[in-house]
Amino acid sequence: MMFKNKWMIIVCSALLTAFMLFSYTPLGSWFTNPEMREAIIFFPEDDQVSFVEQGTEIQLLELKDANEYYLEWQYYSLTDTPVYLRQDVSLLFENGMLVDKKWTTSNTKDKIKGKSIFKGEDSGRHEAISFHYAEIHYPEDIIKSKRAMSSDILYIIDSPLSPIMTFKEPNTTMEQRSKELLDSIIDQQLSYVWDGLIEEFQINQGEYLQIPFNEITKYETEPLYTFTMEETSNIIGKLWESLYRHYILGINTFNDKEYDPIGNTLPLILLHEGGDHIIILYETGEQTKQQILQHIDVNK
């Protein structure tokens, strides 16, 4: 079964239109970018540095015509002191698929800010997830890091029966029902892909806590499973280190060949109940199944 963005848009728009009708009756150069390749590395947590601000925002910028629009997507962060290296990476998903990625890198700075414009069509669930990273160097070759995450979501509901609707959280009955329908379509398709990946790699689901990637930022403020917040931070840091190399840069997990990651499905994170490893599952735009195995030691 093909997981194509255009197919998703057509199906989502058709079903949303049907629902509203019923309701109205009573890469390019980034592959070799050295800054992008070398910036996100897991180092022990630095208790002397803090993020005092971080955020991700998506907003409707312009309606181009009846079914086209432009979104402004931005991310930013600030540490309480300048550090050796700052980098923010932000991923934009539309209907459960990676449609864009951006990053900003700076040396000996405390502040990072980046933004981009995305052109969309028809109804869609747009989610941006950002990883904010600081690398701190000390004498005697001691290196530590600080990490934070942020996210945002924006729904676009496009129907010929009403003006375009845009919201982050539904405020009306119509918005709530449209959100539920769109979420159901996207989540069912993602579940189909994830179930196929679990079957392909013969994973015993009973041994893992399943975390859809668009829920990962909630562990910025609450612990994973039975782990402490410090252990959770280490797990999240190693998770992003793995995502960076394979999912974001586009390195095939089985043959190390480069590919365009645009079109990757939203990852599913599997945390082993013993806490000694995580598995990251996703499918590329060419329906190539990918699995990342990351061993973790929560004490390091």
N, C-alpha and C positions, 0 to 999 in steps of 0.2 A: 504494500500500500504506500503510495507516494505521499510524502509530507512536503508539499509545495506551498509556498506562501500565497501564490496567486489563487490556487485552489481553495485555500483557507479563506481568503478574502471573499471569493465568490459565494462560497457556502454560507459564511457568516452573514454577508449582506442579504442573501436570499432569505435566510431564516429570520433575520431581524425584520425585514420588510414584511414577511408573512405574519410575524407576531404583531407588528404595529397595525397592519390591516385588520387583524382580528380585534385588536384593542380599540380601534376607531369605530367599530360598529357597536350599537348599545351593547592585487593588491598591488600588488605594486611594490613601491619602494619600502613599505614598512616591513617586508620580509627580511630585509638586510639592515634595518635600522639598528645600529649598535646600542643606542641608549635604551631602546625598547627591549632588546635581548638581555641586557645585563642588569636591569634595575631591580626587579623584584626577586629577592633572595631571602630565604628564611634565616633570621638570626634571633637569638634570645631576646625576650621582651625587655625594653629599657624602662625602668620605673622612674627615671629622672626626667623624661620627656613626655608631654601629653598633647593630644589634639584638643584644642580649645574650641574648634569649630570644624564641622564637616557637613556637606550636604550635596544632594542631587535633586535637580528640578526638571520637569518636562512641562511645557505649556504650549497651547495653540498659538502660533504666530500669525498665520494668515490663511484664509480660505481662498484657494486659487480659482476654483470653479465649483460645479455641482458636487463633485466627488473627490477632488484633490485638495490637499492642505499641506501647510508647512508647520513643523513643530520645532521649537527651540529647546535644546537639551543642554543643560550645563551642570557642572560639578565643581566643587571648591572645597578647600580645607586649609586649616591654619594650625601650626604647632606653636607651643608657647616659647619656642626659641629657634633660631636658625640652625639647621643641621647639615651634615655632609651631603646628603642626597634626599630630595623629595620627588615622589612620583605618584600621580593619581591615574588610575586606569578605570574607564567607565564603559560598560557594555549596554547596548540598547537592543531590546527584544520587541518584536511585533508578532502578536499571536503565537507566542511560544517559540519563535525562531530568532536567532541572532541576525540583526540587519545592519548594525554599525558598531564600531568600537573606536574609542579615542583615548589618548593618553597625553599627559603633560609632565615633563621632567625638568627639574631645576636643581642646580648645585648651590650649596651654602645659602639656602633660602628657608623661610618659614611658611610662605604662602603659595598655594597652587590654585589656579582657576582656569577652567577651559570650557568651551561651549561649541556647539555645532548645530547645523540645521538639517532636519530630516524631512524629506518629502514623502507623504503617505497618500494612500488612496483607500476609499471606502471605510467600512467599520474596522476597528482594531483595538486591541489591548496593548498599550505601549508601556514597557517596563524598563527602567534604567537602574542598573546596579553598579555601584562604584566601590573601588578599593583604594584607600588612602594610605600611603606608605612613606615612612621616614626611616632613613638609615643613618645611624650615628656612629662616628668613629672616635675612639679614645686612644690614648698612648698605649704603647706595647701591643699594637695590632689588635686591640679589643674592638669588636664591632657588635653593635646591638641594633634593634629596630623597634619601631612603634607602628601599630596598624589600627585602622578604623574602617568602617563601612557605612554606606548610606544608600538610599534607594528612593525611587518615586514611581508613580504609576499614573497613567492618563488613559481614559476610555474615550474613543471617538465612535459615536453611533450615527451612522449615515443612512438615512432612509428617504425615498422620494415622497413619503407621506408627511414629513415634518421637517422643520429646520434641523440642521446638524446639531447633535448634542455632544457636549464635551464635559467630563467631570472626572474627579479623582475618587470621590465617594458619592454614591447616588443620593439625591435629595428628594426625588419624587418617585412615585410608584412606577412610572414609565421607565425612569432611569434604572431603578432596582431590577425590574424584570428584564430589561435589555442587558444589564450587566450579568445577571444570572444565566441568560441564554448564551451570551458570548463566552463566558467562563466555562460553561458546560461543554461547548463545542471544542474549545481549545484544550481543556483538561482531559477530555476523552481521547483526543488525538495524541496528546503527550503520553497518556497512560498506555495507549496502544504501542507506541514506540518504546517506552520504558519496559513494558512486559516482554516485548520481543528481545530487547537487550539482555534482560535477566535470564530469559530462556536460552539465548545464544551462548552466553558465558556460564551457564549452569550454576547460577548463584542461588544459594539457599536463603530465601527471603527472611526466614525466621531468625536468622543470626544477625540481622542488620536493622538499624534505624534508618528509615527512608526520609530524606530531606530534599524536596524540590528546591532547585537553586534559587528560585524567586522568594523563598522563605528564609534564606541564609542570614539576612541582615538582622533578623530578630535576635540572633545570638550575639549581637553587639552588646545587649544589655541583660541577657539571661543565659544561664549555662546550658550546655548540651547534655542531654541524657543524665548521667550520674556524675558528670565531671564538674570541677570547680571552674570559676570564671577564668582563672589563670590557665588551667588546662585547656579550656575552650578556646582561649585566645591563641594558644600554640597550635591547636588543631586547625583553626581557621587560617592561620598564617601558612601552614604547610599545604592546606587545600588550595589557597591562591597561588602558591609557588608552582604547584602542579598544573593548575588551570592556565597559568601564564604561559608556560612552555608549550603545552599541547593544544589547549582549547583556543587561547587568544592568538598566539603566534601562528597556529595552524601547522602543527607537526604531527603527522600520523603516529599513533601510539604503537603500531606494529612494525613499521618499516622506516620510521624517521624521515619520511619524505614530506616536503612542504606542500600545503594545499591552502586554498582560500577558505577561511573559517566562516565567512558570511554564509548563512544558511544552516549552520549548526543548530540542532535543537537545544532547547533549554536543558541543562544537565540535571541528572538525578544523582544526589549524593547518598552513598550508602556508608554509614558509620557502623563498624563492627561492634557488637555488644561487648566484646572484650577490650575495646578501645585501642587495639594495637595497629589498626590500619583502616583506611577509607578507600572506597571504590567510587570512581566518577564515571558515569555512563552517559553517552550521548551519541547522536547520529549526525553525520555530516550532510551537507546539501545534496551530495551524491548518494545518499543512503548507505554510506560506509559506517559500520558499527564500530564504536570506539570505547575502549575501557582503559582507565588510568588506575593503577594500584599504587597507593601512597602509604608506606609504612610510617607510623608515628610513634614517638615516645613523648608522652605528655610532660615529662619532667625535663625535657631539653628544648 
